[in-house]
Amino acid sequence: MIIKNKKAILLGFISSVAATVILSTSLQADNANRQSEQTSKLEAYLKFTKIVQLIEEQYVDDINASDIINNALKGMLSNLDAHSSFMDAKETKELQVQTHGEFGGLGITVGMKDGALTVIAPLEGTPADKAGIKAGDIILKINELATMGMTIDKAVSIMRGKPQTSIELTVVRKGEMKPLKIKIVRDIIEIQSVYSKTIGEDILYMRVTSFDQKVVQGLQKGIKENPGRKGIVLDLRNNPGGLLNQAIGVVDMFVQEGAIVSQKGKIPEENLVYNASQANTDLSTPLVILVNGGSASASEIVSGALQDHKRAVVVGNKTFGKGSVQVVMPISQDEALRLTIARYYLPSGRTIQAVGVTPDVEVSFGEIKKAEEGISIKEKDLQKHLESELEKVDGKKEEENTKENKKVITEEQIYKDSQLKSAVDILKALMITNK
């Protein structure tokens, strides 16, 4: 018995020694890794300093260290992702004007897609929209400047300018044999973000052009003004996004519990989850959402979250795929850093970034041709039909009032938009089953 105890004590001692040796070895390895990282970092800083010094001393043209470092910072940030950038004094001031003041612009949102400067969407009613710019257009040139290698910030600053001045964009468009040159006259950009119309007697159509600070308010107003609605079409096509809190607010109108969207980054403080609340939630009205390649950011959060919650049917084309979070951080009195710090994730855990939202029902945009009806006259229609035939020969006796009601979407307009037609058909089926 004593021998067994001695063996147990000896084994315990050996185990303790072994654990101490393993722990000591692990600590030594950690320290070695840290020292190696510090050495590598120091060597990288020294290399950068040496190169700056060599350029300053031996480059063919005079250039100072400040300009060299600024250019290096721009290159470094642009190689991280399409939305991170270093902004010098001029670019920081332009951002402040864009955020807080009036400026002349075209009314388009652009992004980088496969390395090309791509139109996410023209905003409705803006100069770009009126000139015929379309979502998915690739901008080759701005005036005579090629966009290859150009940052988004640089492109935006060139396109912005004094109202009533003109600019020419050379774009590549799917289906066109050669690049198109489109002349646009800049103007002050004023956007109405929410439009409400009716389809028939019981469908409410609401279009959101961008997620500004009044979107939730605008949608609530549209719903309140149409109490007889039995179904809703929410059109987010060519909507480039905007404020996150408005996207969350829109989803919260139709979902009463669970996550709406989450964001995850390197810093724990940036790992946030935004949840739905029960107040003023509509869980019963059938909902169809329209999206396309011009739907980005906040539009993708709304359509993707409602799709994940099985609260809406998403119809149209795959969305743009912009699901990252940027912050602007001042680094001096007049310079700033715009840095991607997190990515958005939908309730199911899927990412939006570079993937987008795939519709439940994929429908390409186009016009639907209605079959021509032959002559079909019933007894009760005979006299009326003959009168209309006489009018074709003699002309109408009295011109009817055909003034278009802008608050109503006609059958003719629906047939010119195959995606809207599909949405309406799906919504009618949902409304029947909802009874």
N, C-alpha and C positions, 0 to 999 in steps of 0.2 A: 504493500500500500504506500509505504514511504517512497519506494523507488518510483512508483507511478507519479506521485506528486512531484518528485524531483524532475522526472521527465517532462511533466506538464509545465513546471517552472522554466526549465531549460528551453522548451519549445516556445513558450511565451516570450522569453528573453530574445531568442533568435528572431521571432516574428517582429518584435519591437525594433531590433537592430536593422532588420531588412526594410521595415517601413521607413525608418529614419534615413537609411541610405537612399531609398527610392525618392523620398521627399526632398532630400538634399540634392540629389541628381536633377530632379525636376526644377528646383529653384535655380540651380546653376544653369540649366538649359534656358529657362525663362530670362535670366539675367543676360546670358549670351545673346539671345534673340533680340532683347531690347538694345543692347550695345551695338549689335549689328545693324539694327534699324536706324539708330542714332547716327552711326558712322556713315551709312548709306545716304541718309538725309543731308548730313553735313557735306558730303562729297558732291551731292546734287546742287546744293546752294553755292558751293565754291565754283563748280562748273559754270553755273549761270552767271555768276559775278565775273568770271574770267572771260566768258564770251561777250558780255556787255562791254567790258574793258577793251577787248580786241576790236570790236566793231567801232567803238568810239575813237580809238586811236588810228585804225588802219582803213576803215571804209572809205571809198572813193569820194563821197560827199560828206560835208560837215553834218553831223547829227549828234545831239546831246543825249546823255544817259536817260533823262526823263522821257524823251520820245521813244527811245529804244525799249524801255521797260513798259511804257503804255502799249506799244504795238505787240510786245510779247504777251502782255496780259490779255489783250483782245484775242490773240491767236490761241492762248491757253484756254480761255473760257469758251470760245467757239468750237473747240474740239471736244468739249464735255458733252454738250447736246445743243439742239437748235434754239433753245430758249434762254440759256445762260449767256451773260455778256458782261464785259467791263464797259462802263459808260464814263467817258471823259466829261469835262465841264460842259461842253456844247451839247452832248447827248443827254446829260442829266437835266439840263435846262429844258430841252425839247420834251423830255418825258413829263416834266412838271407842267409844261404848257398843255400837253395832251391830256393830262389828268385833271387839271384845274381850270384851264382857260379855253377860249375859242381858238380854233385853228381851221385853216382851209385844207380840205382833204378830198379823197376820192370816194370813201365809204366802202372800202374792202378790208377784210381781214385776211392776212397771209400767214403761211406757215411753211416749214421745210418738210418736204415729202420725197424720200429717196434722193436727198441732196439737191432737189430743185425747189426754187421759190414758187410756191403753189397758192392759188387763191382758195382759201377755205370757203369764203362766201362773200358776195356783194350784199351790202345792207339795203333793204328795200327802200326805194325812193331816193337813193343817193346818186351822185353823178356816175359812179361806176355801174350801178344797176341800169340807169337810163341809157348808158353808152353800149350796153350789151355784154359786159364782163360776166362770166359764168363761173360757178363753183367747179373746181378741177382744172381751170386754165393754168398753164405753166407760164410764168412770166420770164421770157428770154432776155428782154431789154427794157430798161426804163429810159426813155428818150434814146440816146445812143450808148448808154452804159450797159454792158453785159452783166447779168446777175450771177453768173457762175462764180462761186467763192464769196459772194456778198452776204453779209449777215442780215438777219431780219430787221434789226434796228437800223442799219444803214439804208436798206431798201425803203423802210417806212419814212425815214427822215427825208429821202429824196422825193418820195411821192407826195409828202406834205408840202404845202406852200401857201402863198397868198391866194385868197378867193379870186375867182374869175381869171386865173392864169391857167394855161393849158399844159398838158403833158401827154406824151404818146407811149403806150405800152405795146410791146411786141409779144404776142402770146401764142403758145401752141395749144390747140384744142383737139380733143378726141373727135375723130370723124372728119376733120379738115385736112386737106391735102398739103397745105403749106401754112406757115405762120401768119397770123392776122395782126395788122397794125390798127390799134384802136386809140383814137384821140379822145381825151377826157378833159373837161374844164373843171378845175377845183372849185369847191364851194364850202360854205360853213355846213358842217354835218349836224343835222338835227333829225333825230330818229324817234318815231313812235314805236314803242317796243311791243305793244299788244293790240291786235285787231280782233274784233268779235263779229261774226256773221252767223246767219242761220241757213240751214239746208232743209227744205221742206218745213213741216210744222213742228218737228220734235228733235232735230239734231242741231247742236250748237257747235260751230266751227270757230276755234280760237287759234290764231297764229301769233307766235312769239318770235320777233326778229332778232332780239339780243337780250341777254339777261342783265338789264340795268336795275337800279334800286326800286323800280316801281312795278316789276313784273307780277309779283304775288298779288299786289293791290289791284292791278289791271285785270288779272284772271278772276279774282273774287268779284270784281265789279261786273264783268261780263256774265258770270254765272248768276249773279243776283238779278240782273236785268232780263234774264231769260228763264223764268221759273218753270216754264212748261217743257224744258229740255228732258229728253229721255235717253240721250246719248251724247258724248262729246268727242269731237275730233281735235286733237292738239297737234298743231303743225309746227315742227321744229326744224323743218328743212332750211338749209342755208343759214342756220343760226350758229354763229361762231363762238357763242358762250358769253361769259361775263362773270357776274358776282356769284360766289359759291353759296352765300346765305340765301340768295333768291332761288337757286336750284334746289336747295334743301327744303325751302318753304313750299315750292311747287309740289314736290314729292309728298311732303307732309299733308297736303290738302287731300290726298287720296290713300294714304297709308297711316294706320294708327299705332303701330308698334314695330319694333325691330330696327336694325341699322338701315340708314339711307345711303351713307357713303363713309368710307374711312380713308385716312391718309397715313402712310408709313414712310418714315425717313430714317436717317442715321441717328439723329438726336432724339432721345426718348420723348422730349416735350412736344415733338412734332407728330407723334403717333396718336392720332385723335380718331374718335368714332362719333359720328353724328346720328342720333336716333330720332325716330318719329315720335310724335306726341298724339294724344287722343283728341285734343280739342279741335272742333270744327272740321272733322274728317268725313269725307264722302266715300263710303265703301260700296255703294250700290249702283251708281250711275256707270253704265258701260263706257269704256274709254279706249280709243285707238290713237296711237301716236305715229305721226309721219316723220321720217328722217331720211337723210341722204348723205352723200360724201361731203357736203358743206356743213353738216351738223357736228359741232366740236365742243369739247370741254364741258361746260355746264349742261349743254344739250344732251351730251352722252351720259352724264350723271343722271339726269331726269329719266331719259328713255331706258337706260340700263337698270336703274333701281326699280322702276315700276314694272319692268319686264321680269326681274328677279323675284319680285313680290307677287307675281302673277296677277297684277292689278290692271295691266293694260296689254293690248296686242300692238306690237311694233311693226309698222309696214313701211316699205321703201327700199333704200339701198344702204349698204354698210357705211357706218359713220367714219369720220376723219381719223380718230385715234389720238387725241391729245388729252392725256390723263396725268399730267405732272403739275406740281405746285411750285410757283416761283415767288421769291421775296426780293425786295429791293433794299439793300443794306448800304447806307452811306459809309464811305471809307475815308473821306476828307470833307472839307467844307463844300466842295463843288464837284466831287466825283462819287460814283456809286457802283455797286456790284449787284447785278441781277443774277440770282443763283437758284437753280432747281434744288429744292431741299426735301421733296417727298413726292410720292406717287399716290394717285387716287385708286381705291379699290371698291368695287360694287358689293352689295350685300352678300352675294354668293362667294366673294373672295377673288373673283376674276379682275384682271387689270384692264384698263382702257388703253393705256399707252401703247401706241403703234399697232394696236389690235382693233380698236373700235368696238362698236356694238353691231352685231349681226341681227337684222330684223327677223321676227317670227315668220313674216310673209314677205319675201323679196319680190319687188315689182319695179320694173324700169319705167322711167318717166316717158310719156308720149301721149299722143292723141288716139282716142278710140273711135273708129269709124262706125257709125250707125248704119245698119242695113236700110236701103231705101224701101219705103213701103209702096206697094202697088195701090191702084185705085180700089177702095173697098167702101161701098156706100150702102148704108142701111136705109130702110124706108123712112125713118124719122129724120135722117140727115139729108134727104134728097133735095128739098127746097134750098136749104142752107148751102149745100154743096154747089148747086147750080148758080146761086148768087155769087159765091166766091169765084167761080169760073168766069162769070160775066165781068167781075171786077178786074180780072187779069187782062181782059180785052179793053174795057172802057176806063180803067183806073178807079181807084177808091173814091167813094163819094166824100168821105170825111177822114182825114188823117187821124189815126188813133194815137193816144198818148203812150209812147213807148219808152219813156224816160226810165233809165236803169236805176234800180234800187241797190245802192252800194252795200247795203247791210244784208243782202240776200245773195246766195250763190245759186245760180240757175243750173238747170239740167245741162244746158249747152256748155257752160263753163266746166262742169264736172266731167263731161265727156272729152274735154280738151286736156284733162289731167288724169292719166291712167292710175297714178298712185292715189289720188284723192278718191277716184271712183272705187278702187279696191277697198279703201278705208271705209267709205260709206256703206258698201255692200257688207263688209264684215261687221260693222257697227249695227246695221239693221238686223243681222242674224243674232247678234248678242242681245239686242233690245227685245227680240221675240222670246229668246230663252230666259231673259231676265224677268219676264212677266210671270 
